[in-house]
Amino acid sequence: MKIFIWRHSKKFSSWSMFNEPHIYRDNYMQAEVIVLAHTKQEALEMIETDSKWDIEELKRIEPQVIPLDQPAIVSKLIDFG
């Protein structure tokens, strides 16, 4: 098993960033989804059960992958906003 983390922030987005991913169907400033699964595909299938997440947009972002066979820092977030 692995932990898959997708995180996206629109905090510094502007109209000049037309190709920026939009991973959640409602408006957001920061979105994060963390899934425990065997594979990336399995994680995406689990996320897809909630229609608010845009799977095609998530596929544009490489998730952070944390294997569960060794100690690791799972997540860090620093927001100076």
N, C-alpha and C positions, 0 to 999 in steps of 0.2 A: 504494500500500500504506500501511497505518497500523498502529500498535501499539495494541492495546486492552488495558487493564489493569482487572481487577476485583479489588477488595481488600475484605475484610470482617474485622472484629475483634469477637469476643464478650467481650473482656477486661472490659468494664464492663457486660455484660448482667446483667439480674436477672429474677426471675420477673414483675416488673411490665412487662416488655417482650415481651409475648406475640406481637406481630406482627413481631418481629425476623426478618430473613431467616436462613436456614440453608442456605448455598450448597454445602456439601460433605456427603455422606451419612454420613461418619464424624464422630465428635466432634472438634472443633478449637477452638483459641483464636483463631488468625488464619489466614486462607486467602487466597491470591492466585493468580490465573491471568493470564498475559500471553500474548497471541496476536498474531502478525503475519498480517494478512488485508486483503482489499480492503474488506470491509464488516463491520458489526457482526453481521449475520445469518450471514455466512460464518464469523466468529470463533466464534459460538455453536454452529454446526454442527460445527466442529472440536473444541470442548470436549465436545460431546455424545458423541463417540466413547469417552470415558472415563465410564462409568456412575456413578462416584463423585460427579461434579458434578451438582447439581440445576439444570437449565437454567431452569425456571420461577422459581426463587428468584434466579438470576443476573439474569434480566430485570427484577427489581425494583430492581436497583442500576444506576445509569448509570455505564458505564465511563469511565475517563480515556482519551481518544483522542489519540494523538500522530501527526501526519502525518509522513511521511519526506521531505518536500521542503525542510525547513529544520532547522537545529540546534535541539535541545531537550534539556532534562533529562528523561530517560526515567522515572526513579522516585526517590523519596526515602522513607526509612523511619526514623523516630526512635522508639525504644521505651525508655521510662524505667521499665519494669516490673521 
